[in-house]
Amino acid sequence: MMIKCEEVIEAYIERINVVDPYINATVERSIDVALKEAKKVDSLVASGKYTKEQLAAEKPLLGVPFSVKLLLNVKGECKNSCLKLLIY
């Protein structure tokens, strides 16, 4: 049995919803985007366009969920961090 990327993303979302109120680790969540991208990954894998070996070599992190620190630039996302240096 193969686990689908969409199932992995849904499990991550569920865990974030349980834990984040306690640790406050996320500022913005792109849940809709993540699910949309996961469906694309599942379709690509199911299409047979790539072999397992090709996917491993050419797209090694395909379908792996990750979180990005807000201070990094991400295409299509708002960056609202700043760095203040205090000089005494």
PDB file as gemmi writes it, atoms N, CA and C in Angstrom:
CRYST1    1.000    1.000    1.000  90.00  90.00  90.00 P 1                      
ATOM      1  N   MET A   1       0.830  -1.181   0.000  1.00  0.00           N  
ATOM      2  CA  MET A   1       0.000   0.000   0.000  1.00  0.00           C  
ATOM      3  C   MET A   1       0.880   1.251   0.000  1.00  0.00           C  
ATOM      4  N   MET A   2       0.568   2.203  -0.851  1.00  0.00           N  
ATOM      5  CA  MET A   2       1.332   3.433  -0.940  1.00  0.00           C  
ATOM      6  C   MET A   2       0.566   4.558  -0.239  1.00  0.00           C  
ATOM      7  N   ILE A   3       1.272   5.310   0.575  1.00  0.00           N  
ATOM      8  CA  ILE A   3       0.664   6.457   1.249  1.00  0.00           C  
ATOM      9  C   ILE A   3       0.649   7.623   0.277  1.00  0.00           C  
ATOM     10  N   LYS A   4      -0.477   8.291   0.190  1.00  0.00           N  
ATOM     11  CA  LYS A   4      -0.597   9.444  -0.696  1.00  0.00           C  
ATOM     12  C   LYS A   4      -0.118  10.702   0.011  1.00  0.00           C  
ATOM     13  N   CYS A   5       0.420  11.602  -0.763  1.00  0.00           N  
ATOM     14  CA  CYS A   5       0.910  12.870  -0.238  1.00  0.00           C  
ATOM     15  C   CYS A   5      -0.221  13.633   0.457  1.00  0.00           C  
ATOM     16  N   GLU A   6      -1.403  13.594  -0.114  1.00  0.00           N  
ATOM     17  CA  GLU A   6      -2.542  14.296   0.479  1.00  0.00           C  
ATOM     18  C   GLU A   6      -2.836  13.784   1.891  1.00  0.00           C  
ATOM     19  N   GLU A   7      -2.695  12.480   2.108  1.00  0.00           N  
ATOM     20  CA  GLU A   7      -2.910  11.903   3.434  1.00  0.00           C  
ATOM     21  C   GLU A   7      -1.857  12.402   4.430  1.00  0.00           C  
ATOM     22  N   VAL A   8      -0.622  12.520   3.960  1.00  0.00           N  
ATOM     23  CA  VAL A   8       0.454  13.014   4.814  1.00  0.00           C  
ATOM     24  C   VAL A   8       0.184  14.465   5.206  1.00  0.00           C  
ATOM     25  N   ILE A   9      -0.190  15.277   4.239  1.00  0.00           N  
ATOM     26  CA  ILE A   9      -0.480  16.689   4.506  1.00  0.00           C  
ATOM     27  C   ILE A   9      -1.644  16.816   5.494  1.00  0.00           C  
ATOM     28  N   GLU A  10      -2.685  16.021   5.298  1.00  0.00           N  
ATOM     29  CA  GLU A  10      -3.828  16.062   6.219  1.00  0.00           C  
ATOM     30  C   GLU A  10      -3.408  15.679   7.643  1.00  0.00           C  
ATOM     31  N   ALA A  11      -2.510  14.716   7.782  1.00  0.00           N  
ATOM     32  CA  ALA A  11      -2.018  14.322   9.105  1.00  0.00           C  
ATOM     33  C   ALA A  11      -1.208  15.457   9.735  1.00  0.00           C  
ATOM     34  N   TYR A  12      -0.385  16.127   8.933  1.00  0.00           N  
ATOM     35  CA  TYR A  12       0.385  17.260   9.442  1.00  0.00           C  
ATOM     36  C   TYR A  12      -0.537  18.391   9.885  1.00  0.00           C  
ATOM     37  N   ILE A  13      -1.548  18.678   9.087  1.00  0.00           N  
ATOM     38  CA  ILE A  13      -2.495  19.742   9.427  1.00  0.00           C  
ATOM     39  C   ILE A  13      -3.214  19.418  10.731  1.00  0.00           C  
ATOM     40  N   GLU A  14      -3.625  18.180  10.864  1.00  0.00           N  
ATOM     41  CA  GLU A  14      -4.299  17.759  12.094  1.00  0.00           C  
ATOM     42  C   GLU A  14      -3.383  17.954  13.304  1.00  0.00           C  
ATOM     43  N   ARG A  15      -2.116  17.574  13.158  1.00  0.00           N  
ATOM     44  CA  ARG A  15      -1.171  17.713  14.268  1.00  0.00           C  
ATOM     45  C   ARG A  15      -0.893  19.187  14.585  1.00  0.00           C  
ATOM     46  N   ILE A  16      -0.756  19.996  13.564  1.00  0.00           N  
ATOM     47  CA  ILE A  16      -0.546  21.430  13.772  1.00  0.00           C  
ATOM     48  C   ILE A  16      -1.725  22.023  14.545  1.00  0.00           C  
ATOM     49  N   ASN A  17      -2.932  21.641  14.179  1.00  0.00           N  
ATOM     50  CA  ASN A  17      -4.122  22.158  14.853  1.00  0.00           C  
ATOM     51  C   ASN A  17      -4.168  21.764  16.327  1.00  0.00           C  
ATOM     52  N   VAL A  18      -3.611  20.611  16.654  1.00  0.00           N  
ATOM     53  CA  VAL A  18      -3.590  20.157  18.051  1.00  0.00           C  
ATOM     54  C   VAL A  18      -2.484  20.855  18.849  1.00  0.00           C  
ATOM     55  N   VAL A  19      -1.303  20.955  18.276  1.00  0.00           N  
ATOM     56  CA  VAL A  19      -0.124  21.415  19.009  1.00  0.00           C  
ATOM     57  C   VAL A  19       0.074  22.931  18.972  1.00  0.00           C  
ATOM     58  N   ASP A  20      -0.232  23.560  17.873  1.00  0.00           N  
ATOM     59  CA  ASP A  20       0.100  24.969  17.713  1.00  0.00           C  
ATOM     60  C   ASP A  20      -0.512  25.896  18.766  1.00  0.00           C  
ATOM     61  N   PRO A  21      -1.711  25.645  19.258  1.00  0.00           N  
ATOM     62  CA  PRO A  21      -2.214  26.536  20.312  1.00  0.00           C  
ATOM     63  C   PRO A  21      -1.305  26.584  21.545  1.00  0.00           C  
ATOM     64  N   TYR A  22      -0.522  25.563  21.768  1.00  0.00           N  
ATOM     65  CA  TYR A  22       0.386  25.511  22.922  1.00  0.00           C  
ATOM     66  C   TYR A  22       1.760  26.084  22.639  1.00  0.00           C  
ATOM     67  N   ILE A  23       2.245  25.904  21.404  1.00  0.00           N  
ATOM     68  CA  ILE A  23       3.612  26.340  21.091  1.00  0.00           C  
ATOM     69  C   ILE A  23       3.672  27.567  20.189  1.00  0.00           C  
ATOM     70  N   ASN A  24       2.557  27.934  19.593  1.00  0.00           N  
ATOM     71  CA  ASN A  24       2.469  29.133  18.754  1.00  0.00           C  
ATOM     72  C   ASN A  24       3.603  29.191  17.719  1.00  0.00           C  
ATOM     73  N   ALA A  25       3.746  28.143  16.949  1.00  0.00           N  
ATOM     74  CA  ALA A  25       4.851  28.035  15.993  1.00  0.00           C  
ATOM     75  C   ALA A  25       4.510  28.542  14.601  1.00  0.00           C  
ATOM     76  N   THR A  26       3.242  28.679  14.290  1.00  0.00           N  
ATOM     77  CA  THR A  26       2.875  29.117  12.947  1.00  0.00           C  
ATOM     78  C   THR A  26       2.217  30.480  12.984  1.00  0.00           C  
ATOM     79  N   VAL A  27       2.534  31.294  11.972  1.00  0.00           N  
ATOM     80  CA  VAL A  27       1.937  32.618  11.849  1.00  0.00           C  
ATOM     81  C   VAL A  27       0.890  32.577  10.745  1.00  0.00           C  
ATOM     82  N   GLU A  28       1.318  32.124   9.583  1.00  0.00           N  
ATOM     83  CA  GLU A  28       0.419  31.989   8.443  1.00  0.00           C  
ATOM     84  C   GLU A  28       0.413  30.529   8.018  1.00  0.00           C  
ATOM     85  N   ARG A  29      -0.760  30.042   7.718  1.00  0.00           N  
ATOM     86  CA  ARG A  29      -0.877  28.658   7.255  1.00  0.00           C  
ATOM     87  C   ARG A  29      -1.448  28.652   5.844  1.00  0.00           C  
ATOM     88  N   SER A  30      -0.802  27.937   4.975  1.00  0.00           N  
ATOM     89  CA  SER A  30      -1.244  27.820   3.579  1.00  0.00           C  
ATOM     90  C   SER A  30      -1.849  26.443   3.366  1.00  0.00           C  
ATOM     91  N   ILE A  31      -2.851  26.129   4.147  1.00  0.00           N  
ATOM     92  CA  ILE A  31      -3.444  24.797   4.123  1.00  0.00           C  
ATOM     93  C   ILE A  31      -4.056  24.467   2.767  1.00  0.00           C  
ATOM     94  N   ASP A  32      -4.806  25.407   2.200  1.00  0.00           N  
ATOM     95  CA  ASP A  32      -5.419  25.158   0.895  1.00  0.00           C  
ATOM     96  C   ASP A  32      -4.373  24.914  -0.181  1.00  0.00           C  
ATOM     97  N   VAL A  33      -3.303  25.698  -0.142  1.00  0.00           N  
ATOM     98  CA  VAL A  33      -2.212  25.541  -1.109  1.00  0.00           C  
ATOM     99  C   VAL A  33      -1.534  24.192  -0.914  1.00  0.00           C  
ATOM    100  N   ALA A  34      -1.282  23.823   0.338  1.00  0.00           N  
ATOM    101  CA  ALA A  34      -0.618  22.549   0.628  1.00  0.00           C  
ATOM    102  C   ALA A  34      -1.444  21.369   0.117  1.00  0.00           C  
ATOM    103  N   LEU A  35      -2.742  21.405   0.348  1.00  0.00           N  
ATOM    104  CA  LEU A  35      -3.601  20.314  -0.123  1.00  0.00           C  
ATOM    105  C   LEU A  35      -3.665  20.275  -1.649  1.00  0.00           C  
ATOM    106  N   LYS A  36      -3.714  21.439  -2.270  1.00  0.00           N  
ATOM    107  CA  LYS A  36      -3.739  21.514  -3.740  1.00  0.00           C  
ATOM    108  C   LYS A  36      -2.448  20.939  -4.324  1.00  0.00           C  
ATOM    109  N   GLU A  37      -1.315  21.331  -3.739  1.00  0.00           N  
ATOM    110  CA  GLU A  37      -0.025  20.831  -4.209  1.00  0.00           C  
ATOM    111  C   GLU A  37       0.106  19.323  -3.967  1.00  0.00           C  
ATOM    112  N   ALA A  38      -0.412  18.843  -2.839  1.00  0.00           N  
ATOM    113  CA  ALA A  38      -0.358  17.404  -2.537  1.00  0.00           C  
ATOM    114  C   ALA A  38      -1.144  16.603  -3.577  1.00  0.00           C  
ATOM    115  N   LYS A  39      -2.282  17.122  -3.979  1.00  0.00           N  
ATOM    116  CA  LYS A  39      -3.078  16.441  -5.013  1.00  0.00           C  
ATOM    117  C   LYS A  39      -2.310  16.394  -6.331  1.00  0.00           C  
ATOM    118  N   LYS A  40      -1.597  17.472  -6.648  1.00  0.00           N  
ATOM    119  CA  LYS A  40      -0.779  17.492  -7.869  1.00  0.00           C  
ATOM    120  C   LYS A  40       0.319  16.431  -7.799  1.00  0.00           C  
ATOM    121  N   VAL A  41       0.949  16.326  -6.641  1.00  0.00           N  
ATOM    122  CA  VAL A  41       2.009  15.325  -6.447  1.00  0.00           C  
ATOM    123  C   VAL A  41       1.438  13.927  -6.626  1.00  0.00           C  
ATOM    124  N   ASP A  42       0.296  13.660  -5.990  1.00  0.00           N  
ATOM    125  CA  ASP A  42      -0.327  12.342  -6.104  1.00  0.00           C  
ATOM    126  C   ASP A  42      -0.678  12.018  -7.554  1.00  0.00           C  
ATOM    127  N   SER A  43      -1.164  13.014  -8.289  1.00  0.00           N  
ATOM    128  CA  SER A  43      -1.496  12.808  -9.706  1.00  0.00           C  
ATOM    129  C   SER A  43      -0.244  12.522 -10.528  1.00  0.00           C  
ATOM    130  N   LEU A  44       0.827  13.256 -10.240  1.00  0.00           N  
ATOM    131  CA  LEU A  44       2.078  13.040 -10.967  1.00  0.00           C  
ATOM    132  C   LEU A  44       2.614  11.637 -10.713  1.00  0.00           C  
ATOM    133  N   VAL A  45       2.618  11.215  -9.465  1.00  0.00           N  
ATOM    134  CA  VAL A  45       3.113   9.877  -9.131  1.00  0.00           C  
ATOM    135  C   VAL A  45       2.250   8.805  -9.791  1.00  0.00           C  
ATOM    136  N   ALA A  46       0.937   8.986  -9.754  1.00  0.00           N  
ATOM    137  CA  ALA A  46       0.015   8.002 -10.334  1.00  0.00           C  
ATOM    138  C   ALA A  46       0.075   7.970 -11.864  1.00  0.00           C  
ATOM    139  N   SER A  47       0.517   9.060 -12.483  1.00  0.00           N  
ATOM    140  CA  SER A  47       0.545   9.143 -13.946  1.00  0.00           C  
ATOM    141  C   SER A  47       1.534   8.180 -14.581  1.00  0.00           C  
ATOM    142  N   GLY A  48       2.553   7.790 -13.828  1.00  0.00           N  
ATOM    143  CA  GLY A  48       3.570   6.906 -14.389  1.00  0.00           C  
ATOM    144  C   GLY A  48       4.567   7.635 -15.273  1.00  0.00           C  
ATOM    145  N   LYS A  49       4.515   8.953 -15.305  1.00  0.00           N  
ATOM    146  CA  LYS A  49       5.431   9.745 -16.125  1.00  0.00           C  
ATOM    147  C   LYS A  49       6.882   9.531 -15.688  1.00  0.00           C  
ATOM    148  N   TYR A  50       7.077   9.326 -14.396  1.00  0.00           N  
ATOM    149  CA  TYR A  50       8.400   9.081 -13.843  1.00  0.00           C  
ATOM    150  C   TYR A  50       8.425   7.720 -13.166  1.00  0.00           C  
ATOM    151  N   THR A  51       9.569   7.055 -13.227  1.00  0.00           N  
ATOM    152  CA  THR A  51       9.754   5.835 -12.449  1.00  0.00           C  
ATOM    153  C   THR A  51      10.096   6.246 -11.020  1.00  0.00           C  
ATOM    154  N   LYS A  52      10.062   5.291 -10.100  1.00  0.00           N  
ATOM    155  CA  LYS A  52      10.459   5.584  -8.722  1.00  0.00           C  
ATOM    156  C   LYS A  52      11.895   6.091  -8.670  1.00  0.00           C  
ATOM    157  N   GLU A  53      12.740   5.514  -9.482  1.00  0.00           N  
ATOM    158  CA  GLU A  53      14.143   5.904  -9.513  1.00  0.00           C  
ATOM    159  C   GLU A  53      14.298   7.339 -10.035  1.00  0.00           C  
ATOM    160  N   GLN A  54      13.546   7.683 -11.059  1.00  0.00           N  
ATOM    161  CA  GLN A  54      13.605   9.045 -11.597  1.00  0.00           C  
ATOM    162  C   GLN A  54      13.111  10.059 -10.564  1.00  0.00           C  
ATOM    163  N   LEU A  55      12.012   9.734  -9.896  1.00  0.00           N  
ATOM    164  CA  LEU A  55      11.498  10.638  -8.870  1.00  0.00           C  
ATOM    165  C   LEU A  55      12.522  10.832  -7.755  1.00  0.00           C  
ATOM    166  N   ALA A  56      13.157   9.741  -7.340  1.00  0.00           N  
ATOM    167  CA  ALA A  56      14.158   9.824  -6.273  1.00  0.00           C  
ATOM    168  C   ALA A  56      15.350  10.678  -6.703  1.00  0.00           C  
ATOM    169  N   ALA A  57      15.753  10.555  -7.957  1.00  0.00           N  
ATOM    170  CA  ALA A  57      16.916  11.290  -8.445  1.00  0.00           C  
ATOM    171  C   ALA A  57      16.599  12.744  -8.787  1.00  0.00           C  
ATOM    172  N   GLU A  58      15.454  12.969  -9.440  1.00  0.00           N  
ATOM    173  CA  GLU A  58      15.136  14.299  -9.956  1.00  0.00           C  
ATOM    174  C   GLU A  58      14.300  15.156  -9.007  1.00  0.00           C  
ATOM    175  N   LYS A  59      13.520  14.527  -8.153  1.00  0.00           N  
ATOM    176  CA  LYS A  59      12.630  15.253  -7.253  1.00  0.00           C  
ATOM    177  C   LYS A  59      12.658  14.603  -5.864  1.00  0.00           C  
ATOM    178  N   PRO A  60      13.828  14.592  -5.221  1.00  0.00           N  
ATOM    179  CA  PRO A  60      13.988  13.826  -3.980  1.00  0.00           C  
ATOM    180  C   PRO A  60      13.085  14.281  -2.825  1.00  0.00           C  
ATOM    181  N   LEU A  61      12.661  15.523  -2.813  1.00  0.00           N  
ATOM    182  CA  LEU A  61      11.809  16.021  -1.724  1.00  0.00           C  
ATOM    183  C   LEU A  61      10.354  16.212  -2.157  1.00  0.00           C  
ATOM    184  N   LEU A  62       9.993  15.661  -3.297  1.00  0.00           N  
ATOM    185  CA  LEU A  62       8.628  15.786  -3.806  1.00  0.00           C  
ATOM    186  C   LEU A  62       7.629  15.240  -2.791  1.00  0.00           C  
ATOM    187  N   GLY A  63       6.701  16.090  -2.387  1.00  0.00           N  
ATOM    188  CA  GLY A  63       5.654  15.658  -1.476  1.00  0.00           C  
ATOM    189  C   GLY A  63       5.999  15.729  -0.006  1.00  0.00           C  
ATOM    190  N   VAL A  64       7.208  16.164   0.322  1.00  0.00           N  
ATOM    191  CA  VAL A  64       7.618  16.249   1.727  1.00  0.00           C  
ATOM    192  C   VAL A  64       7.126  17.580   2.298  1.00  0.00           C  
ATOM    193  N   PRO A  65       6.272  17.528   3.322  1.00  0.00           N  
ATOM    194  CA  PRO A  65       5.784  18.786   3.902  1.00  0.00           C  
ATOM    195  C   PRO A  65       6.889  19.495   4.691  1.00  0.00           C  
ATOM    196  N   PHE A  66       6.867  20.821   4.662  1.00  0.00           N  
ATOM    197  CA  PHE A  66       7.840  21.582   5.433  1.00  0.00           C  
ATOM    198  C   PHE A  66       7.244  22.934   5.810  1.00  0.00           C  
ATOM    199  N   SER A  67       7.856  23.535   6.775  1.00  0.00           N  
ATOM    200  CA  SER A  67       7.442  24.853   7.235  1.00  0.00           C  
ATOM    201  C   SER A  67       8.597  25.811   7.000  1.00  0.00           C  
ATOM    202  N   VAL A  68       8.276  27.049   6.678  1.00  0.00           N  
ATOM    203  CA  VAL A  68       9.293  28.043   6.381  1.00  0.00           C  
ATOM    204  C   VAL A  68       9.233  29.143   7.436  1.00  0.00           C  
ATOM    205  N   LYS A  69      10.382  29.481   7.970  1.00  0.00           N  
ATOM    206  CA  LYS A  69      10.468  30.581   8.924  1.00  0.00           C  
ATOM    207  C   LYS A  69      10.004  31.859   8.245  1.00  0.00           C  
ATOM    208  N   LEU A  70       9.214  32.645   8.917  1.00  0.00           N  
ATOM    209  CA  LEU A  70       8.606  33.830   8.331  1.00  0.00           C  
ATOM    210  C   LEU A  70       9.617  34.842   7.806  1.00  0.00           C  
ATOM    211  N   LEU A  71      10.825  34.835   8.317  1.00  0.00           N  
ATOM    212  CA  LEU A  71      11.789  35.824   7.854  1.00  0.00           C  
ATOM    213  C   LEU A  71      12.417  35.480   6.505  1.00  0.00           C  
ATOM    214  N   LEU A  72      12.108  34.315   5.959  1.00  0.00           N  
ATOM    215  CA  LEU A  72      12.605  33.945   4.633  1.00  0.00           C  
ATOM    216  C   LEU A  72      11.614  34.374   3.564  1.00  0.00           C  
ATOM    217  N   ASN A  73      12.122  34.728   2.395  1.00  0.00           N  
ATOM    218  CA  ASN A  73      11.254  35.093   1.281  1.00  0.00           C  
ATOM    219  C   ASN A  73      10.684  33.843   0.634  1.00  0.00           C  
ATOM    220  N   VAL A  74       9.367  33.828   0.458  1.00  0.00           N  
ATOM    221  CA  VAL A  74       8.679  32.726  -0.203  1.00  0.00           C  
ATOM    222  C   VAL A  74       7.787  33.328  -1.272  1.00  0.00           C  
ATOM    223  N   LYS A  75       7.904  32.841  -2.492  1.00  0.00           N  
ATOM    224  CA  LYS A  75       7.121  33.362  -3.598  1.00  0.00           C  
ATOM    225  C   LYS A  75       5.631  33.315  -3.256  1.00  0.00           C  
ATOM    226  N   GLY A  76       4.958  34.446  -3.400  1.00  0.00           N  
ATOM    227  CA  GLY A  76       3.527  34.519  -3.169  1.00  0.00           C  
ATOM    228  C   GLY A  76       3.118  34.721  -1.721  1.00  0.00           C  
ATOM    229  N   GLU A  77       4.077  34.796  -0.820  1.00  0.00           N  
ATOM    230  CA  GLU A  77       3.764  34.977   0.602  1.00  0.00           C  
ATOM    231  C   GLU A  77       4.272  36.332   1.081  1.00  0.00           C  
ATOM    232  N   CYS A  78       3.605  36.867   2.071  1.00  0.00           N  
ATOM    233  CA  CYS A  78       3.967  38.151   2.650  1.00  0.00           C  
ATOM    234  C   CYS A  78       5.091  37.974   3.665  1.00  0.00           C  
ATOM    235  N   LYS A  79       6.084  38.812   3.586  1.00  0.00           N  
ATOM    236  CA  LYS A  79       7.191  38.780   4.553  1.00  0.00           C  
ATOM    237  C   LYS A  79       7.022  39.983   5.468  1.00  0.00           C  
ATOM    238  N   ASN A  80       6.894  39.747   6.762  1.00  0.00           N  
ATOM    239  CA  ASN A  80       6.702  40.882   7.665  1.00  0.00           C  
ATOM    240  C   ASN A  80       7.647  40.840   8.863  1.00  0.00           C  
ATOM    241  N   SER A  81       8.848  40.385   8.632  1.00  0.00           N  
ATOM    242  CA  SER A  81       9.809  40.343   9.733  1.00  0.00           C  
ATOM    243  C   SER A  81      10.745  41.539   9.645  1.00  0.00           C  
ATOM    244  N   CYS A  82      11.383  41.827  10.750  1.00  0.00           N  
ATOM    245  CA  CYS A  82      12.384  42.876  10.730  1.00  0.00           C  
ATOM    246  C   CYS A  82      13.443  42.553  11.770  1.00  0.00           C  
ATOM    247  N   LEU A  83      14.579  43.122  11.593  1.00  0.00           N  
ATOM    248  CA  LEU A  83      15.676  42.922  12.520  1.00  0.00           C  
ATOM    249  C   LEU A  83      16.063  44.284  13.069  1.00  0.00           C  
ATOM    250  N   LYS A  84      16.046  44.398  14.371  1.00  0.00           N  
ATOM    251  CA  LYS A  84      16.428  45.658  15.003  1.00  0.00           C  
ATOM    252  C   LYS A  84      17.727  45.441  15.763  1.00  0.00           C  
ATOM    253  N   LEU A  85      18.665  46.306  15.565  1.00  0.00           N  
ATOM    254  CA  LEU A  85      19.919  46.259  16.302  1.00  0.00           C  
ATOM    255  C   LEU A  85      19.857  47.342  17.371  1.00  0.00           C  
ATOM    256  N   LEU A  86      20.098  46.951  18.577  1.00  0.00           N  
ATOM    257  CA  LEU A  86      20.111  47.905  19.665  1.00  0.00           C  
ATOM    258  C   LEU A  86      21.552  48.275  19.987  1.00  0.00           C  
ATOM    259  N   ILE A  87      21.850  49.540  19.959  1.00  0.00           N  
ATOM    260  CA  ILE A  87      23.200  49.996  20.260  1.00  0.00           C  
ATOM    261  C   ILE A  87      23.122  50.846  21.514  1.00  0.00           C  
ATOM    262  N   TYR A  88      23.906  50.479  22.500  1.00  0.00           N  
ATOM    263  CA  TYR A  88      23.926  51.223  23.771  1.00  0.00           C  
ATOM    264  C   TYR A  88      25.187  52.002  23.888  1.00  0.00           C  
TER     265      TYR A  88                                                      
END                                                                             
